[in-house]
Amino acid sequence: MFGYQKAQVVKHFQLGPMDTGSSEVQVALLTFRIRELTEHFKAHPKDVHSRRGLVTLVNRRKKLLAYLREKNPDSYTKLITELDLRK
């Protein structure tokens, strides 16, 4: 992920002007990284080492979403709809 894209994602999902590490921002960054890796695997289906990293990212995002659903359900539903995760 390029620095500009990362900054745009953080800016869009941050809760305050100095927020860079809230659960919402972390989930958004993980989602965009997961989408990039998914595109990578369309061109490189045998890249097993990167696939392991993808599974790690998906599991980390899953844990953060579970935490967010427990602590702040309104923010969770807003984030899910914005990122288009559940259908």
PyMOL Python script that loads the backbone (N, CA, C, O; Angstrom):
from pymol import cmd

cmd.read_pdbstr("""\
ATOM      1  N   MET A   1       0.847  -1.171   0.000  1.00  0.00           N
ATOM      2  CA  MET A   1       0.000   0.000   0.000  1.00  0.00           C
ATOM      3  C   MET A   1       0.892   1.233   0.000  1.00  0.00           C
ATOM      4  O   MET A   1       1.822   1.341   0.799  1.00  0.00           O
ATOM      5  N   PHE A   2       0.607   2.132  -0.877  1.00  0.00           N
ATOM      6  CA  PHE A   2       1.390   3.345  -0.956  1.00  0.00           C
ATOM      7  C   PHE A   2       1.010   4.284   0.176  1.00  0.00           C
ATOM      8  O   PHE A   2      -0.102   4.228   0.700  1.00  0.00           O
ATOM      9  N   GLY A   3       1.951   5.150   0.549  1.00  0.00           N
ATOM     10  CA  GLY A   3       1.740   6.069   1.661  1.00  0.00           C
ATOM     11  C   GLY A   3       0.534   6.971   1.471  1.00  0.00           C
ATOM     12  O   GLY A   3      -0.195   7.255   2.422  1.00  0.00           O
ATOM     13  N   TYR A   4       0.327   7.422   0.235  1.00  0.00           N
ATOM     14  CA  TYR A   4      -0.805   8.305  -0.040  1.00  0.00           C
ATOM     15  C   TYR A   4      -2.121   7.586   0.194  1.00  0.00           C
ATOM     16  O   TYR A   4      -3.031   8.137   0.814  1.00  0.00           O
ATOM     17  N   GLN A   5      -2.228   6.351  -0.302  1.00  0.00           N
ATOM     18  CA  GLN A   5      -3.460   5.591  -0.118  1.00  0.00           C
ATOM     19  C   GLN A   5      -3.710   5.303   1.355  1.00  0.00           C
ATOM     20  O   GLN A   5      -4.844   5.389   1.827  1.00  0.00           O
ATOM     21  N   LYS A   6      -2.666   4.967   2.070  1.00  0.00           N
ATOM     22  CA  LYS A   6      -2.797   4.688   3.498  1.00  0.00           C
ATOM     23  C   LYS A   6      -3.269   5.940   4.235  1.00  0.00           C
ATOM     24  O   LYS A   6      -4.139   5.862   5.103  1.00  0.00           O
ATOM     25  N   ALA A   7      -2.703   7.075   3.894  1.00  0.00           N
ATOM     26  CA  ALA A   7      -3.105   8.328   4.527  1.00  0.00           C
ATOM     27  C   ALA A   7      -4.566   8.654   4.232  1.00  0.00           C
ATOM     28  O   ALA A   7      -5.278   9.160   5.100  1.00  0.00           O
ATOM     29  N   GLN A   8      -5.013   8.367   3.015  1.00  0.00           N
ATOM     30  CA  GLN A   8      -6.407   8.613   2.652  1.00  0.00           C
ATOM     31  C   GLN A   8      -7.353   7.720   3.451  1.00  0.00           C
ATOM     32  O   GLN A   8      -8.406   8.175   3.897  1.00  0.00           O
ATOM     33  N   VAL A   9      -6.984   6.457   3.631  1.00  0.00           N
ATOM     34  CA  VAL A   9      -7.808   5.529   4.398  1.00  0.00           C
ATOM     35  C   VAL A   9      -7.877   5.982   5.851  1.00  0.00           C
ATOM     36  O   VAL A   9      -8.955   6.002   6.446  1.00  0.00           O
ATOM     37  N   VAL A  10      -6.746   6.340   6.418  1.00  0.00           N
ATOM     38  CA  VAL A  10      -6.712   6.795   7.814  1.00  0.00           C
ATOM     39  C   VAL A  10      -7.566   8.058   7.956  1.00  0.00           C
ATOM     40  O   VAL A  10      -8.339   8.180   8.905  1.00  0.00           O
ATOM     41  N   LYS A  11      -7.430   8.976   7.031  1.00  0.00           N
ATOM     42  CA  LYS A  11      -8.176  10.228   7.095  1.00  0.00           C
ATOM     43  C   LYS A  11      -9.684   9.984   7.032  1.00  0.00           C
ATOM     44  O   LYS A  11     -10.455  10.656   7.719  1.00  0.00           O
ATOM     45  N   HIS A  12     -10.100   9.025   6.210  1.00  0.00           N
ATOM     46  CA  HIS A  12     -11.525   8.745   6.036  1.00  0.00           C
ATOM     47  C   HIS A  12     -12.139   8.077   7.276  1.00  0.00           C
ATOM     48  O   HIS A  12     -13.281   8.370   7.630  1.00  0.00           O
ATOM     49  N   PHE A  13     -11.406   7.201   7.922  1.00  0.00           N
ATOM     50  CA  PHE A  13     -11.966   6.401   9.006  1.00  0.00           C
ATOM     51  C   PHE A  13     -11.575   6.866  10.410  1.00  0.00           C
ATOM     52  O   PHE A  13     -12.053   6.293  11.389  1.00  0.00           O
ATOM     53  N   GLN A  14     -10.731   7.875  10.538  1.00  0.00           N
ATOM     54  CA  GLN A  14     -10.298   8.296  11.869  1.00  0.00           C
ATOM     55  C   GLN A  14     -11.446   8.943  12.628  1.00  0.00           C
ATOM     56  O   GLN A  14     -12.341   9.549  12.040  1.00  0.00           O
ATOM     57  N   LEU A  15     -11.401   8.800  13.937  1.00  0.00           N
ATOM     58  CA  LEU A  15     -12.443   9.341  14.808  1.00  0.00           C
ATOM     59  C   LEU A  15     -12.154  10.773  15.227  1.00  0.00           C
ATOM     60  O   LEU A  15     -13.078  11.534  15.515  1.00  0.00           O
ATOM     61  N   GLY A  16     -10.889  11.145  15.262  1.00  0.00           N
ATOM     62  CA  GLY A  16     -10.484  12.494  15.619  1.00  0.00           C
ATOM     63  C   GLY A  16      -9.301  12.905  14.774  1.00  0.00           C
ATOM     64  O   GLY A  16      -8.804  12.104  13.982  1.00  0.00           O
ATOM     65  N   PRO A  17      -8.838  14.133  14.921  1.00  0.00           N
ATOM     66  CA  PRO A  17      -7.741  14.609  14.061  1.00  0.00           C
ATOM     67  C   PRO A  17      -6.409  13.891  14.287  1.00  0.00           C
ATOM     68  O   PRO A  17      -5.586  13.842  13.374  1.00  0.00           O
ATOM     69  N   MET A  18      -6.177  13.337  15.473  1.00  0.00           N
ATOM     70  CA  MET A  18      -4.912  12.666  15.745  1.00  0.00           C
ATOM     71  C   MET A  18      -5.050  11.145  15.806  1.00  0.00           C
ATOM     72  O   MET A  18      -4.109  10.452  16.192  1.00  0.00           O
ATOM     73  N   ASP A  19      -6.208  10.627  15.430  1.00  0.00           N
ATOM     74  CA  ASP A  19      -6.480   9.198  15.545  1.00  0.00           C
ATOM     75  C   ASP A  19      -5.846   8.435  14.389  1.00  0.00           C
ATOM     76  O   ASP A  19      -6.188   8.657  13.227  1.00  0.00           O
ATOM     77  N   THR A  20      -4.928   7.540  14.712  1.00  0.00           N
ATOM     78  CA  THR A  20      -4.333   6.688  13.681  1.00  0.00           C
ATOM     79  C   THR A  20      -4.380   5.222  14.064  1.00  0.00           C
ATOM     80  O   THR A  20      -3.983   4.374  13.265  1.00  0.00           O
ATOM     81  N   GLY A  21      -4.849   4.894  15.257  1.00  0.00           N
ATOM     82  CA  GLY A  21      -4.783   3.512  15.702  1.00  0.00           C
ATOM     83  C   GLY A  21      -6.061   2.963  16.290  1.00  0.00           C
ATOM     84  O   GLY A  21      -6.031   1.920  16.943  1.00  0.00           O
ATOM     85  N   SER A  22      -7.189   3.633  16.080  1.00  0.00           N
ATOM     86  CA  SER A  22      -8.435   3.106  16.608  1.00  0.00           C
ATOM     87  C   SER A  22      -8.803   1.826  15.865  1.00  0.00           C
ATOM     88  O   SER A  22      -8.258   1.538  14.799  1.00  0.00           O
ATOM     89  N   SER A  23      -9.709   1.080  16.422  1.00  0.00           N
ATOM     90  CA  SER A  23     -10.122  -0.190  15.809  1.00  0.00           C
ATOM     91  C   SER A  23     -10.679   0.034  14.414  1.00  0.00           C
ATOM     92  O   SER A  23     -10.437  -0.765  13.509  1.00  0.00           O
ATOM     93  N   GLU A  24     -11.422   1.112  14.236  1.00  0.00           N
ATOM     94  CA  GLU A  24     -12.017   1.389  12.926  1.00  0.00           C
ATOM     95  C   GLU A  24     -10.932   1.610  11.866  1.00  0.00           C
ATOM     96  O   GLU A  24     -11.029   1.095  10.752  1.00  0.00           O
ATOM     97  N   VAL A  25      -9.921   2.366  12.218  1.00  0.00           N
ATOM     98  CA  VAL A  25      -8.825   2.640  11.281  1.00  0.00           C
ATOM     99  C   VAL A  25      -8.053   1.356  10.990  1.00  0.00           C
ATOM    100  O   VAL A  25      -7.696   1.091   9.842  1.00  0.00           O
ATOM    101  N   GLN A  26      -7.795   0.561  12.025  1.00  0.00           N
ATOM    102  CA  GLN A  26      -7.051  -0.681  11.833  1.00  0.00           C
ATOM    103  C   GLN A  26      -7.803  -1.637  10.925  1.00  0.00           C
ATOM    104  O   GLN A  26      -7.202  -2.261  10.051  1.00  0.00           O
ATOM    105  N   VAL A  27      -9.112  -1.762  11.119  1.00  0.00           N
ATOM    106  CA  VAL A  27      -9.914  -2.657  10.276  1.00  0.00           C
ATOM    107  C   VAL A  27      -9.904  -2.165   8.833  1.00  0.00           C
ATOM    108  O   VAL A  27      -9.793  -2.967   7.906  1.00  0.00           O
ATOM    109  N   ALA A  28     -10.018  -0.864   8.638  1.00  0.00           N
ATOM    110  CA  ALA A  28     -10.014  -0.311   7.280  1.00  0.00           C
ATOM    111  C   ALA A  28      -8.676  -0.569   6.588  1.00  0.00           C
ATOM    112  O   ALA A  28      -8.647  -0.956   5.420  1.00  0.00           O
ATOM    113  N   LEU A  29      -7.574  -0.356   7.300  1.00  0.00           N
ATOM    114  CA  LEU A  29      -6.261  -0.596   6.701  1.00  0.00           C
ATOM    115  C   LEU A  29      -6.062  -2.072   6.372  1.00  0.00           C
ATOM    116  O   LEU A  29      -5.527  -2.417   5.318  1.00  0.00           O
ATOM    117  N   LEU A  30      -6.494  -2.934   7.279  1.00  0.00           N
ATOM    118  CA  LEU A  30      -6.388  -4.372   7.014  1.00  0.00           C
ATOM    119  C   LEU A  30      -7.231  -4.770   5.809  1.00  0.00           C
ATOM    120  O   LEU A  30      -6.809  -5.592   4.995  1.00  0.00           O
ATOM    121  N   THR A  31      -8.410  -4.195   5.697  1.00  0.00           N
ATOM    122  CA  THR A  31      -9.299  -4.526   4.581  1.00  0.00           C
ATOM    123  C   THR A  31      -8.672  -4.143   3.249  1.00  0.00           C
ATOM    124  O   THR A  31      -8.716  -4.919   2.295  1.00  0.00           O
ATOM    125  N   PHE A  32      -8.095  -2.960   3.180  1.00  0.00           N
ATOM    126  CA  PHE A  32      -7.478  -2.552   1.922  1.00  0.00           C
ATOM    127  C   PHE A  32      -6.241  -3.386   1.604  1.00  0.00           C
ATOM    128  O   PHE A  32      -5.976  -3.670   0.436  1.00  0.00           O
ATOM    129  N   ARG A  33      -5.489  -3.777   2.611  1.00  0.00           N
ATOM    130  CA  ARG A  33      -4.331  -4.657   2.390  1.00  0.00           C
ATOM    131  C   ARG A  33      -4.789  -6.040   1.928  1.00  0.00           C
ATOM    132  O   ARG A  33      -4.162  -6.641   1.056  1.00  0.00           O
ATOM    133  N   ILE A  34      -5.868  -6.542   2.503  1.00  0.00           N
ATOM    134  CA  ILE A  34      -6.418  -7.842   2.103  1.00  0.00           C
ATOM    135  C   ILE A  34      -6.884  -7.794   0.654  1.00  0.00           C
ATOM    136  O   ILE A  34      -6.670  -8.742  -0.103  1.00  0.00           O
ATOM    137  N   ARG A  35      -7.510  -6.710   0.274  1.00  0.00           N
ATOM    138  CA  ARG A  35      -7.978  -6.579  -1.119  1.00  0.00           C
ATOM    139  C   ARG A  35      -6.801  -6.516  -2.089  1.00  0.00           C
ATOM    140  O   ARG A  35      -6.870  -7.068  -3.187  1.00  0.00           O
ATOM    141  N   GLU A  36      -5.718  -5.843  -1.685  1.00  0.00           N
ATOM    142  CA  GLU A  36      -4.527  -5.801  -2.539  1.00  0.00           C
ATOM    143  C   GLU A  36      -3.936  -7.192  -2.712  1.00  0.00           C
ATOM    144  O   GLU A  36      -3.574  -7.579  -3.823  1.00  0.00           O
ATOM    145  N   LEU A  37      -3.837  -7.945  -1.625  1.00  0.00           N
ATOM    146  CA  LEU A  37      -3.278  -9.292  -1.707  1.00  0.00           C
ATOM    147  C   LEU A  37      -4.175 -10.220  -2.512  1.00  0.00           C
ATOM    148  O   LEU A  37      -3.676 -11.103  -3.210  1.00  0.00           O
ATOM    149  N   THR A  38      -5.478 -10.038  -2.429  1.00  0.00           N
ATOM    150  CA  THR A  38      -6.402 -10.849  -3.218  1.00  0.00           C
ATOM    151  C   THR A  38      -6.162 -10.635  -4.709  1.00  0.00           C
ATOM    152  O   THR A  38      -6.165 -11.588  -5.488  1.00  0.00           O
ATOM    153  N   GLU A  39      -5.956  -9.394  -5.095  1.00  0.00           N
ATOM    154  CA  GLU A  39      -5.624  -9.101  -6.494  1.00  0.00           C
ATOM    155  C   GLU A  39      -4.279  -9.721  -6.881  1.00  0.00           C
ATOM    156  O   GLU A  39      -4.116 -10.203  -8.002  1.00  0.00           O
ATOM    157  N   HIS A  40      -3.328  -9.707  -5.965  1.00  0.00           N
ATOM    158  CA  HIS A  40      -2.011 -10.298  -6.215  1.00  0.00           C
ATOM    159  C   HIS A  40      -2.138 -11.786  -6.519  1.00  0.00           C
ATOM    160  O   HIS A  40      -1.444 -12.307  -7.393  1.00  0.00           O
ATOM    161  N   PHE A  41      -3.020 -12.466  -5.803  1.00  0.00           N
ATOM    162  CA  PHE A  41      -3.156 -13.910  -5.989  1.00  0.00           C
ATOM    163  C   PHE A  41      -3.843 -14.283  -7.293  1.00  0.00           C
ATOM    164  O   PHE A  41      -3.734 -15.425  -7.738  1.00  0.00           O
ATOM    165  N   LYS A  42      -4.539 -13.356  -7.904  1.00  0.00           N
ATOM    166  CA  LYS A  42      -5.122 -13.636  -9.223  1.00  0.00           C
ATOM    167  C   LYS A  42      -4.014 -13.796 -10.259  1.00  0.00           C
ATOM    168  O   LYS A  42      -4.145 -14.581 -11.198  1.00  0.00           O
ATOM    169  N   ALA A  43      -2.924 -13.053 -10.087  1.00  0.00           N
ATOM    170  CA  ALA A  43      -1.803 -13.141 -11.020  1.00  0.00           C
ATOM    171  C   ALA A  43      -0.774 -14.184 -10.576  1.00  0.00           C
ATOM    172  O   ALA A  43      -0.060 -14.738 -11.412  1.00  0.00           O
ATOM    173  N   HIS A  44      -0.692 -14.458  -9.266  1.00  0.00           N
ATOM    174  CA  HIS A  44       0.310 -15.371  -8.721  1.00  0.00           C
ATOM    175  C   HIS A  44      -0.353 -16.401  -7.802  1.00  0.00           C
ATOM    176  O   HIS A  44      -0.236 -16.302  -6.581  1.00  0.00           O
ATOM    177  N   PRO A  45      -1.039 -17.374  -8.367  1.00  0.00           N
ATOM    178  CA  PRO A  45      -1.804 -18.314  -7.536  1.00  0.00           C
ATOM    179  C   PRO A  45      -0.945 -19.255  -6.690  1.00  0.00           C
ATOM    180  O   PRO A  45      -1.452 -19.839  -5.733  1.00  0.00           O
ATOM    181  N   LYS A  46       0.326 -19.417  -7.010  1.00  0.00           N
ATOM    182  CA  LYS A  46       1.170 -20.364  -6.274  1.00  0.00           C
ATOM    183  C   LYS A  46       2.021 -19.697  -5.194  1.00  0.00           C
ATOM    184  O   LYS A  46       2.913 -20.335  -4.634  1.00  0.00           O
ATOM    185  N   ASP A  47       1.766 -18.456  -4.901  1.00  0.00           N
ATOM    186  CA  ASP A  47       2.534 -17.723  -3.899  1.00  0.00           C
ATOM    187  C   ASP A  47       2.043 -18.097  -2.502  1.00  0.00           C
ATOM    188  O   ASP A  47       1.221 -17.398  -1.909  1.00  0.00           O
ATOM    189  N   VAL A  48       2.558 -19.203  -1.996  1.00  0.00           N
ATOM    190  CA  VAL A  48       2.079 -19.767  -0.736  1.00  0.00           C
ATOM    191  C   VAL A  48       2.501 -18.916   0.453  1.00  0.00           C
ATOM    192  O   VAL A  48       1.736 -18.785   1.409  1.00  0.00           O
ATOM    193  N   HIS A  49       3.677 -18.344   0.423  1.00  0.00           N
ATOM    194  CA  HIS A  49       4.171 -17.559   1.549  1.00  0.00           C
ATOM    195  C   HIS A  49       3.318 -16.311   1.773  1.00  0.00           C
ATOM    196  O   HIS A  49       3.007 -15.963   2.912  1.00  0.00           O
ATOM    197  N   SER A  50       2.947 -15.651   0.704  1.00  0.00           N
ATOM    198  CA  SER A  50       2.085 -14.478   0.849  1.00  0.00           C
ATOM    199  C   SER A  50       0.678 -14.886   1.269  1.00  0.00           C
ATOM    200  O   SER A  50      -0.003 -14.129   1.962  1.00  0.00           O
ATOM    201  N   ARG A  51       0.241 -16.054   0.865  1.00  0.00           N
ATOM    202  CA  ARG A  51      -1.085 -16.535   1.255  1.00  0.00           C
ATOM    203  C   ARG A  51      -1.151 -16.710   2.774  1.00  0.00           C
ATOM    204  O   ARG A  51      -2.189 -16.446   3.382  1.00  0.00           O
ATOM    205  N   ARG A  52      -0.062 -17.149   3.383  1.00  0.00           N
ATOM    206  CA  ARG A  52      -0.016 -17.295   4.835  1.00  0.00           C
ATOM    207  C   ARG A  52      -0.169 -15.925   5.497  1.00  0.00           C
ATOM    208  O   ARG A  52      -0.860 -15.788   6.506  1.00  0.00           O
ATOM    209  N   GLY A  53       0.482 -14.916   4.919  1.00  0.00           N
ATOM    210  CA  GLY A  53       0.325 -13.560   5.428  1.00  0.00           C
ATOM    211  C   GLY A  53      -1.108 -13.056   5.282  1.00  0.00           C
ATOM    212  O   GLY A  53      -1.618 -12.351   6.152  1.00  0.00           O
ATOM    213  N   LEU A  54      -1.753 -13.423   4.175  1.00  0.00           N
ATOM    214  CA  LEU A  54      -3.145 -13.036   3.969  1.00  0.00           C
ATOM    215  C   LEU A  54      -4.044 -13.639   5.040  1.00  0.00           C
ATOM    216  O   LEU A  54      -4.921 -12.957   5.570  1.00  0.00           O
ATOM    217  N   VAL A  55      -3.836 -14.895   5.357  1.00  0.00           N
ATOM    218  CA  VAL A  55      -4.633 -15.561   6.386  1.00  0.00           C
ATOM    219  C   VAL A  55      -4.420 -14.866   7.738  1.00  0.00           C
ATOM    220  O   VAL A  55      -5.368 -14.698   8.505  1.00  0.00           O
ATOM    221  N   THR A  56      -3.199 -14.469   8.022  1.00  0.00           N
ATOM    222  CA  THR A  56      -2.908 -13.743   9.261  1.00  0.00           C
ATOM    223  C   THR A  56      -3.656 -12.421   9.310  1.00  0.00           C
ATOM    224  O   THR A  56      -4.219 -12.064  10.345  1.00  0.00           O
ATOM    225  N   LEU A  57      -3.666 -11.690   8.196  1.00  0.00           N
ATOM    226  CA  LEU A  57      -4.376 -10.414   8.147  1.00  0.00           C
ATOM    227  C   LEU A  57      -5.876 -10.605   8.334  1.00  0.00           C
ATOM    228  O   LEU A  57      -6.521  -9.833   9.042  1.00  0.00           O
ATOM    229  N   VAL A  58      -6.428 -11.630   7.701  1.00  0.00           N
ATOM    230  CA  VAL A  58      -7.863 -11.891   7.817  1.00  0.00           C
ATOM    231  C   VAL A  58      -8.226 -12.231   9.258  1.00  0.00           C
ATOM    232  O   VAL A  58      -9.247 -11.767   9.767  1.00  0.00           O
ATOM    233  N   ASN A  59      -7.403 -13.033   9.914  1.00  0.00           N
ATOM    234  CA  ASN A  59      -7.680 -13.392  11.303  1.00  0.00           C
ATOM    235  C   ASN A  59      -7.574 -12.180  12.228  1.00  0.00           C
ATOM    236  O   ASN A  59      -8.375 -12.033  13.151  1.00  0.00           O
ATOM    237  N   ARG A  60      -6.603 -11.321  11.987  1.00  0.00           N
ATOM    238  CA  ARG A  60      -6.453 -10.121  12.810  1.00  0.00           C
ATOM    239  C   ARG A  60      -7.670  -9.210  12.645  1.00  0.00           C
ATOM    240  O   ARG A  60      -8.184  -8.656  13.617  1.00  0.00           O
ATOM    241  N   ARG A  61      -8.128  -9.063  11.380  1.00  0.00           N
ATOM    242  CA  ARG A  61      -9.314  -8.237  11.129  1.00  0.00           C
ATOM    243  C   ARG A  61     -10.548  -8.845  11.785  1.00  0.00           C
ATOM    244  O   ARG A  61     -11.395  -8.122  12.312  1.00  0.00           O
ATOM    245  N   LYS A  62     -10.649 -10.158  11.755  1.00  0.00           N
ATOM    246  CA  LYS A  62     -11.783 -10.840  12.377  1.00  0.00           C
ATOM    247  C   LYS A  62     -11.841 -10.572  13.881  1.00  0.00           C
ATOM    248  O   LYS A  62     -12.914 -10.330  14.434  1.00  0.00           O
ATOM    249  N   LYS A  63     -10.675 -10.617  14.537  1.00  0.00           N
ATOM    250  CA  LYS A  63     -10.614 -10.343  15.973  1.00  0.00           C
ATOM    251  C   LYS A  63     -10.982  -8.897  16.283  1.00  0.00           C
ATOM    252  O   LYS A  63     -11.709  -8.630  17.240  1.00  0.00           O
ATOM    253  N   LEU A  64     -10.480  -7.963  15.471  1.00  0.00           N
ATOM    254  CA  LEU A  64     -10.803  -6.556  15.692  1.00  0.00           C
ATOM    255  C   LEU A  64     -12.291  -6.282  15.481  1.00  0.00           C
ATOM    256  O   LEU A  64     -12.887  -5.491  16.212  1.00  0.00           O
ATOM    257  N   LEU A  65     -12.892  -6.933  14.482  1.00  0.00           N
ATOM    258  CA  LEU A  65     -14.317  -6.745  14.246  1.00  0.00           C
ATOM    259  C   LEU A  65     -15.146  -7.320  15.387  1.00  0.00           C
ATOM    260  O   LEU A  65     -16.168  -6.744  15.762  1.00  0.00           O
ATOM    261  N   ALA A  66     -14.720  -8.441  15.937  1.00  0.00           N
ATOM    262  CA  ALA A  66     -15.433  -9.026  17.084  1.00  0.00           C
ATOM    263  C   ALA A  66     -15.351  -8.087  18.281  1.00  0.00           C
ATOM    264  O   ALA A  66     -16.339  -7.896  18.990  1.00  0.00           O
ATOM    265  N   TYR A  67     -14.186  -7.505  18.507  1.00  0.00           N
ATOM    266  CA  TYR A  67     -14.013  -6.540  19.597  1.00  0.00           C
ATOM    267  C   TYR A  67     -14.912  -5.326  19.389  1.00  0.00           C
ATOM    268  O   TYR A  67     -15.582  -4.866  20.314  1.00  0.00           O
ATOM    269  N   LEU A  68     -14.916  -4.820  18.171  1.00  0.00           N
ATOM    270  CA  LEU A  68     -15.712  -3.639  17.872  1.00  0.00           C
ATOM    271  C   LEU A  68     -17.203  -3.921  17.999  1.00  0.00           C
ATOM    272  O   LEU A  68     -17.957  -3.073  18.475  1.00  0.00           O
ATOM    273  N   ARG A  69     -17.630  -5.099  17.579  1.00  0.00           N
ATOM    274  CA  ARG A  69     -19.037  -5.479  17.688  1.00  0.00           C
ATOM    275  C   ARG A  69     -19.461  -5.536  19.156  1.00  0.00           C
ATOM    276  O   ARG A  69     -20.587  -5.175  19.498  1.00  0.00           O
ATOM    277  N   GLU A  70     -18.558  -5.988  20.013  1.00  0.00           N
ATOM    278  CA  GLU A  70     -18.847  -6.083  21.450  1.00  0.00           C
ATOM    279  C   GLU A  70     -18.868  -4.707  22.117  1.00  0.00           C
ATOM    280  O   GLU A  70     -19.764  -4.421  22.912  1.00  0.00           O
ATOM    281  N   LYS A  71     -17.891  -3.851  21.801  1.00  0.00           N
ATOM    282  CA  LYS A  71     -17.723  -2.587  22.500  1.00  0.00           C
ATOM    283  C   LYS A  71     -18.557  -1.442  21.934  1.00  0.00           C
ATOM    284  O   LYS A  71     -19.054  -0.602  22.685  1.00  0.00           O
ATOM    285  N   ASN A  72     -18.712  -1.407  20.612  1.00  0.00           N
ATOM    286  CA  ASN A  72     -19.409  -0.284  19.982  1.00  0.00           C
ATOM    287  C   ASN A  72     -20.200  -0.781  18.764  1.00  0.00           C
ATOM    288  O   ASN A  72     -19.718  -0.662  17.638  1.00  0.00           O
ATOM    289  N   PRO A  73     -21.396  -1.329  18.965  1.00  0.00           N
ATOM    290  CA  PRO A  73     -22.167  -1.915  17.861  1.00  0.00           C
ATOM    291  C   PRO A  73     -22.528  -0.916  16.759  1.00  0.00           C
ATOM    292  O   PRO A  73     -22.584  -1.287  15.586  1.00  0.00           O
ATOM    293  N   ASP A  74     -22.772   0.337  17.119  1.00  0.00           N
ATOM    294  CA  ASP A  74     -23.117   1.326  16.097  1.00  0.00           C
ATOM    295  C   ASP A  74     -21.950   1.565  15.145  1.00  0.00           C
ATOM    296  O   ASP A  74     -22.129   1.610  13.928  1.00  0.00           O
ATOM    297  N   SER A  75     -20.775   1.715  15.701  1.00  0.00           N
ATOM    298  CA  SER A  75     -19.579   1.912  14.888  1.00  0.00           C
ATOM    299  C   SER A  75     -19.294   0.675  14.032  1.00  0.00           C
ATOM    300  O   SER A  75     -18.848   0.786  12.890  1.00  0.00           O
ATOM    301  N   TYR A  76     -19.558  -0.499  14.603  1.00  0.00           N
ATOM    302  CA  TYR A  76     -19.357  -1.756  13.878  1.00  0.00           C
ATOM    303  C   TYR A  76     -20.230  -1.815  12.634  1.00  0.00           C
ATOM    304  O   TYR A  76     -19.738  -2.116  11.547  1.00  0.00           O
ATOM    305  N   THR A  77     -21.522  -1.532  12.781  1.00  0.00           N
ATOM    306  CA  THR A  77     -22.421  -1.617  11.628  1.00  0.00           C
ATOM    307  C   THR A  77     -22.083  -0.560  10.580  1.00  0.00           C
ATOM    308  O   THR A  77     -22.170  -0.825   9.382  1.00  0.00           O
ATOM    309  N   LYS A  78     -21.698   0.639  11.027  1.00  0.00           N
ATOM    310  CA  LYS A  78     -21.303   1.680  10.087  1.00  0.00           C
ATOM    311  C   LYS A  78     -20.062   1.258   9.302  1.00  0.00           C
ATOM    312  O   LYS A  78     -19.992   1.452   8.088  1.00  0.00           O
ATOM    313  N   LEU A  79     -19.091   0.685   9.999  1.00  0.00           N
ATOM    314  CA  LEU A  79     -17.852   0.254   9.352  1.00  0.00           C
ATOM    315  C   LEU A  79     -18.090  -0.876   8.363  1.00  0.00           C
ATOM    316  O   LEU A  79     -17.516  -0.891   7.274  1.00  0.00           O
ATOM    317  N   ILE A  80     -18.937  -1.816   8.745  1.00  0.00           N
ATOM    318  CA  ILE A  80     -19.253  -2.946   7.873  1.00  0.00           C
ATOM    319  C   ILE A  80     -19.893  -2.467   6.567  1.00  0.00           C
ATOM    320  O   ILE A  80     -19.556  -2.949   5.486  1.00  0.00           O
ATOM    321  N   THR A  81     -20.813  -1.520   6.683  1.00  0.00           N
ATOM    322  CA  THR A  81     -21.468  -1.027   5.469  1.00  0.00           C
ATOM    323  C   THR A  81     -20.514  -0.198   4.605  1.00  0.00           C
ATOM    324  O   THR A  81     -20.538  -0.308   3.379  1.00  0.00           O
ATOM    325  N   GLU A  82     -19.673   0.633   5.237  1.00  0.00           N
ATOM    326  CA  GLU A  82     -18.741   1.454   4.469  1.00  0.00           C
ATOM    327  C   GLU A  82     -17.704   0.627   3.725  1.00  0.00           C
ATOM    328  O   GLU A  82     -17.338   0.943   2.593  1.00  0.00           O
ATOM    329  N   LEU A  83     -17.234  -0.437   4.374  1.00  0.00           N
ATOM    330  CA  LEU A  83     -16.201  -1.282   3.764  1.00  0.00           C
ATOM    331  C   LEU A  83     -16.800  -2.391   2.900  1.00  0.00           C
ATOM    332  O   LEU A  83     -16.076  -3.098   2.198  1.00  0.00           O
ATOM    333  N   ASP A  84     -18.122  -2.541   2.956  1.00  0.00           N
ATOM    334  CA  ASP A  84     -18.823  -3.554   2.161  1.00  0.00           C
ATOM    335  C   ASP A  84     -18.294  -4.949   2.469  1.00  0.00           C
ATOM    336  O   ASP A  84     -17.923  -5.695   1.563  1.00  0.00           O
ATOM    337  N   LEU A  85     -18.264  -5.298   3.768  1.00  0.00           N
ATOM    338  CA  LEU A  85     -17.720  -6.587   4.189  1.00  0.00           C
ATOM    339  C   LEU A  85     -18.779  -7.684   4.242  1.00  0.00           C
ATOM    340  O   LEU A  85     -18.552  -8.780   3.729  1.00  0.00           O
ATOM    341  N   ARG A  86     -19.907  -7.417   4.840  1.00  0.00           N
ATOM    342  CA  ARG A  86     -20.972  -8.422   4.948  1.00  0.00           C
ATOM    343  C   ARG A  86     -22.038  -8.108   3.922  1.00  0.00           C
ATOM    344  O   ARG A  86     -22.339  -6.949   3.637  1.00  0.00           O
ATOM    345  N   LYS A  87     -22.600  -9.171   3.377  1.00  0.00           N
ATOM    346  CA  LYS A  87     -23.648  -8.957   2.361  1.00  0.00           C
ATOM    347  C   LYS A  87     -24.911  -9.627   2.765  1.00  0.00           C
ATOM    348  O   LYS A  87     -25.905  -9.560   2.041  1.00  0.00           O
TER     349      LYS A  87
END
""", "prot")
cmd.dss("prot")
cmd.show_as("cartoon", "prot")
cmd.util.cbc("prot")
cmd.orient("prot")
